[in-house]
Amino acid sequence: MTLPKSLRDQLRVPLIGAPMFIVSGPELVIAQCQAGIIGSFPALNARPQSMLGDWLKQIKDSLAEYAETHPDAPVAPYAVNQIVHASNTRLREDMETCVEHEVPIVITSLRPPAEVVAAVHAYGGLVFHDVISLRHARKAIEQGVDGVIAVCAGAGGHAGPLSPFALVKEIRSEFDGAIILSGSITSGRDVLAARAMGADLAYSGTRFIASDEANAVAEYKEMIVDSNAADIVYSSLFTGIHGSYLKGSIANAGMDPENLPEGSKADMDFAKASKSDAKAWKDIWGAGQGVGNIDNILPARDIILNIEREYNEALAELAG
């Protein structure tokens, strides 16, 4: 496997808590990292922009204090997600803040992140880039990214249509860096399956929506627990890019989830993320097809310890 040296021996299980718009904040990231997996959040969640520096300081201070008082516990690094798109008017300022704080991992989405790679590599950080196809992976690899996140069928948020069995192997045939697999990862067995498939890390978002620390309303968390794969709608209407959403939230917003019109990439506008009434983010709730395997709301640490136990049990079972 090709896990970067800076991540070895820092993880309880090979897992990243995916950055989720609105849902991921310092409380969830700190809980994830203290429990031994990489926690992450989108920079755009910190509003106004000046709050981003405060969040980074809070995360760094909390993790440093925890590491000092728990010297034998794995404390994972954290990551910040940057939307590399022309409509994200905060990108330059947010990246300046990330460079100032030397964020260990920057996760980039959409456009190949050449300028982000250069800035992060200058202080020794890592850049992982979201892709949904080999074509997108090739563009990111050309820019020198350290890892490629294969966002496959079944993932929440802006998911791709390809099977992980297809995409992971295609990327691995051309890339010797880290591969991170996203798509319906909810258990330790899923994490082990991702490793067996050739990924270095798994990527899980939806499972952590149903956590105590997630910045999601109670109704959202309860809908995660009550839903299954058939309750996920794959639509481009809300952001201009195909994504996975909870059918119940679409119906509650007064739309027919079975008859949604197509969206347009020309309508993508990540500047609207700063508006509290942005319907695509406030009322329409993202989730992946793994919701059917989530049946409780727990502290993030308990979720991670359960995943670790399941991972080790599955590994021992297969070895036996």
C-alpha positions in Angstrom: 0.0 0.0 0.0 1.0 3.6 -0.5 -0.1 5.4 2.7 2.0 8.6 3.1 4.7 8.3 5.8 3.2 11.2 7.8 0.0 9.2 8.3 1.5 5.8 9.3 1.1 4.9 13.0 -1.3 7.8 13.5 -4.6 6.0 12.6 -6.7 3.6 14.7 -8.2 2.4 11.4 -7.5 3.5 7.8 -10.4 5.9 7.6 -11.1 9.6 6.8 -14.3 11.3 8.1 -15.4 13.0 4.9 -16.1 16.7 4.9 -19.8 17.4 4.9 -21.2 20.8 4.1 -22.8 22.4 7.2 -22.6 19.1 9.1 -18.8 19.0 9.7 -17.4 21.4 12.3 -14.7 21.6 14.9 -16.5 19.4 17.4 -16.9 16.5 15.0 -13.4 16.9 13.6 -11.8 17.0 17.0 -13.8 13.9 18.1 -12.8 12.0 15.0 -9.1 12.9 15.3 -8.9 12.1 19.0 -10.5 8.7 18.3 -7.8 8.0 15.7 -9.3 8.7 12.2 -8.7 11.8 10.0 -11.4 14.3 10.6 -12.2 17.0 8.0 -14.5 19.9 7.3 -15.2 22.2 4.3 -13.6 25.6 4.7 -16.9 27.2 3.6 -18.5 25.8 6.8 -16.7 28.5 8.7 -18.8 31.6 8.3 -17.8 34.4 8.2 -14.4 33.8 6.6 -12.6 35.2 9.6 -14.0 32.2 11.7 -11.8 29.8 9.7 -8.7 30.8 11.6 -10.5 30.4 14.9 -11.6 26.9 14.0 -8.2 25.8 12.9 -6.7 27.1 16.2 -9.4 25.4 18.2 -8.7 22.1 16.4 -4.9 22.3 16.7 -5.0 23.3 20.4 -7.5 20.5 21.3 -5.5 17.8 19.5 -2.2 19.0 21.0 -3.6 19.0 24.5 -5.2 15.5 24.0 -2.0 14.1 22.6 -0.1 15.4 25.6 -2.5 13.9 28.1 -2.9 10.6 26.1 0.6 9.8 24.9 -0.2 6.2 24.0 -3.3 7.0 22.0 -3.3 7.5 18.2 -4.2 11.1 17.4 -4.9 11.6 13.7 -4.2 14.7 11.7 -7.1 16.8 10.4 -8.0 18.0 6.9 -9.8 21.0 5.3 -11.8 20.7 2.1 -11.4 23.4 -0.5 -13.8 23.9 -3.4 -11.6 24.8 -6.3 -14.1 26.6 -8.5 -14.4 30.1 -10.0 -17.6 30.8 -8.0 -15.8 30.1 -4.7 -14.7 33.7 -4.1 -13.2 32.8 -0.7 -10.7 30.3 -2.1 -7.6 32.5 -2.1 -8.3 33.9 1.4 -9.2 30.5 2.8 -6.0 29.0 1.4 -3.9 31.8 2.9 -5.4 30.9 6.3 -4.7 27.2 5.7 -1.1 27.9 4.8 -0.7 30.2 7.8 -1.9 27.3 10.1 -0.1 24.6 8.1 -3.1 22.4 7.7 -1.8 18.8 7.5 -4.1 17.7 4.7 -6.1 19.7 2.2 -8.9 17.9 0.3 -9.7 19.6 -3.0 -12.8 19.2 -5.2 -13.8 20.0 -8.8 -11.0 21.8 -10.7 -7.4 20.3 -10.8 -5.7 22.1 -7.9 -2.2 23.1 -9.2 -1.9 26.2 -7.1 -3.2 24.5 -4.0 -0.7 21.7 -4.4 2.1 24.1 -4.6 1.0 26.1 -1.6 0.5 23.0 0.6 3.6 21.2 -0.5 5.7 24.3 0.4 5.1 23.6 4.1 5.1 19.8 3.8 1.3 19.2 3.8 -0.6 16.7 1.7 -3.3 17.2 -1.0 -6.0 14.7 -1.7 -8.3 15.4 -4.7 -11.9 14.1 -5.3 -12.5 12.4 -8.6 -15.4 10.4 -10.1 -13.6 9.1 -13.2 -10.1 8.1 -14.5 -10.1 11.2 -16.7 -10.5 13.4 -13.6 -7.9 11.4 -11.7 -5.4 11.8 -14.5 -5.8 15.6 -14.4 -5.2 15.6 -10.6 -2.2 13.3 -10.9 -0.7 15.7 -13.4 -0.9 18.5 -10.8 1.1 16.4 -8.3 -1.5 15.5 -5.7 -0.5 13.0 -3.0 -3.8 11.1 -3.0 -6.9 10.6 -5.2 -10.3 10.1 -3.6 -12.4 7.8 -5.8 -15.9 9.0 -5.1 -17.9 6.0 -6.4 -21.5 5.0 -6.8 -23.4 5.0 -3.6 -21.5 7.9 -2.0 -23.2 10.8 -0.4 -22.9 14.4 -1.7 -21.4 14.8 -5.2 -21.1 11.1 -6.0 -20.0 9.5 -9.2 -21.7 6.7 -11.1 -18.9 4.1 -11.3 -18.4 0.9 -9.4 -15.5 1.0 -7.0 -14.3 -2.3 -8.5 -13.8 -0.4 -11.8 -12.5 3.0 -10.7 -10.1 2.0 -8.0 -8.3 -0.5 -10.3 -8.2 1.9 -13.2 -6.6 4.6 -11.0 -4.2 2.2 -9.4 -2.9 1.1 -12.8 -1.6 4.6 -13.4 -1.0 6.0 -9.9 1.3 4.9 -7.1 0.1 7.5 -4.6 -2.6 7.1 -2.0 -6.1 6.0 -3.1 -9.0 6.8 -0.8 -12.3 5.0 -1.5 -15.7 6.7 -1.0 -19.1 5.1 -1.3 -21.4 3.5 1.3 -18.6 3.1 3.9 -20.4 2.6 7.2 -18.6 -0.3 9.0 -15.3 -1.9 9.7 -16.0 -4.6 7.2 -16.5 -1.9 4.6 -13.1 -0.4 5.5 -11.4 -3.8 5.2 -13.1 -4.3 1.8 -11.8 -1.0 0.6 -8.3 -2.1 1.6 -8.7 -5.4 -0.1 -9.8 -3.7 -3.3 -6.5 -1.7 -3.4 -7.4 1.5 -1.6 -5.1 2.8 1.2 -7.9 4.6 3.1 -11.7 4.5 3.2 -13.8 7.7 3.3 -17.0 7.8 5.4 -19.4 10.7 5.7 -23.0 9.6 6.1 -22.3 7.4 9.1 -21.1 10.5 11.0 -24.2 12.6 10.3 -25.8 10.3 12.8 -23.4 11.3 15.5 -23.8 13.5 18.6 -21.1 16.0 17.4 -22.5 16.5 13.9 -23.9 19.9 13.2 -27.2 18.5 11.8 -30.7 19.1 13.1 -32.3 16.2 15.0 -34.8 15.5 12.1 -31.8 15.0 9.7 -30.1 12.5 12.0 -33.3 10.7 12.6 -34.0 10.5 8.8 -30.6 8.9 8.4 -31.5 6.2 10.9 -34.9 5.6 9.4 -33.9 5.5 5.7 -32.4 2.8 3.5 -30.7 2.8 0.1 -34.1 3.1 -1.8 -34.6 6.4 -0.1 -31.6 8.0 -1.8 -32.2 10.2 -4.9 -29.4 10.9 -7.4 -30.0 14.3 -8.9 -28.2 17.3 -10.5 -31.0 19.8 -9.7 -29.7 21.3 -6.5 -26.1 22.2 -7.3 -25.7 21.5 -11.1 -23.6 18.4 -10.3 -25.1 15.0 -9.6 -25.3 14.2 -5.9 -27.1 11.9 -3.5 -29.9 13.2 -1.3 -32.5 11.9 1.1 -35.8 11.5 -0.6 -37.7 12.5 2.5 -36.0 15.9 2.7 -36.9 16.6 -1.0 -40.5 15.7 -0.3 -40.6 17.9 2.8 -39.3 20.8 0.7 -42.4 20.5 -1.5 -40.9 18.7 -4.5 -41.6 15.4 -6.1 -38.4 13.3 -5.6 -39.5 11.0 -8.4 -39.8 13.8 -11.0 -36.9 16.2 -10.5 -35.7 18.3 -13.5 -32.0 18.2 -14.5 -29.8 21.0 -13.1 -27.1 22.8 -15.1 -23.4 23.1 -14.4 -23.7 26.7 -15.4 -25.8 27.2 -12.3 -23.0 26.1 -9.9 -22.4 28.9 -7.4 -20.5 28.1 -4.3 -20.6 31.8 -3.2 -24.2 31.2 -2.2 -22.9 28.8 0.5 -22.6 31.9 2.7 -26.3 32.5 2.6 -28.2 30.9 5.5 -31.3 30.4 3.4 -29.5 28.5 0.5 -32.1 25.8 -0.1 -29.7 23.3 -1.7 -27.8 23.1 1.6 -30.3 24.0 4.3 -33.4 22.0 3.4 -32.1 19.3 1.0 -30.1 16.7 3.0 -27.3 14.8 1.5 -26.6 11.1 2.3 -25.2 8.0 0.7 -26.7 4.6 0.0 -25.2 3.2 3.1 -28.0 4.8 5.2 -29.7 1.4 5.4 -26.8 0.1 7.6 -27.1 2.9 10.2 -29.5 2.3 13.0 -28.4 4.6 15.8 -27.1 8.0 16.8 -23.9 7.7 18.8 -20.9 9.8 19.9 -18.3 9.9 17.1 -15.8 8.1 19.3 -18.2 5.2 19.8 -18.8 4.9 16.1 -15.0 4.7 15.5 -14.4 2.2 18.2 -17.2 0.0 16.7 -15.6 0.4 13.3 -12.2 -0.7 14.7 -13.7 -3.7 16.4 -15.6 -4.7 13.2 -12.4 -4.2 11.1 -10.3 -6.4 13.4 -13.0 -9.1 13.6 -13.4 -9.3 9.9 -9.6 -9.4 9.4 -9.3 -12.2 11.9 -12.2 -14.1 10.3 -10.7 -13.9 6.8 -7.2 -14.8 8.1 -8.7 -17.8 9.9 
